[in-house]
């Protein structure tokens, strides 16, 4: 279903500022904004906890190590 909504010129300007690329639709911009306020899924929460535990244990790579591994240094 597609619908038309009325928004102020000020809101249109703010939405334009949030576009990451020229052809990004306003729907994509609005979804991105909504995503920022949505609850994280249980899977995402578990992955974050796992990542935090690995960082605490020192299981990480520095930016320099990654560049070297990729042959960018």
N, C-alpha and C positions, 0 to 999 in steps of 0.2 A: 504494500500500500504506500502510496506517495501522497503527501499533503503539502500545502503551502502555508507558511506561517508569516506573520508580520513582525518585523523587528525594527528597532530604531536605527537610524544612520550611524549612531555612535556604536551600537553593537556590531553592525556590519564592519565598521572600521577595526574594532577589536578582533573580530574573527579573521579579518584579512591579515592582521599583524601576527596571528598565531599560525598561519599557514606555513608549513615546512617547505613546500614547493608550489610553484605557480598553479599547477593543474589540480592541486588537492581540493576536494569538494568541501563545502561547509559542513556536510554530514560527517566527514572524517574528522574535521577540526572539533566538532561538538563531541563526537565519541571519544576523542583523545582527552578532552577536558573532563568528560564524565568519568573516564577511566581513572583519573587522578583521585577521585573521591570514592571509588568503589572499593568494597572489601576484597582483600586478597583471598584467593582460593586456599583451601587447606593444603593442596599440593604445593603451591607457591610458598606458603608459610614453612612447610617442611623443608623445601629446598633452601630457603634462606637460613634456617637453623643449621642445616648440614654445611652450608658454605661458611657460616660463622664459626662452626666447630673446626673446620679445616684451616681457616685462617688462624684461629687460636693455637692450633697445633703446628703452625708454621708451614702448612702445605699450600704454598702460593708461589707465584712467579713475579719477579719485578718486571717493570717495563723494559729495562735493559736486557734481562734474560730473554724475554719474548722477542725483542728486536734481533738479538743475536741468533736465536733459534730459527727465525724467519729469514735470516741473511740480510737484514736491513741495517746492519751496523758495520 
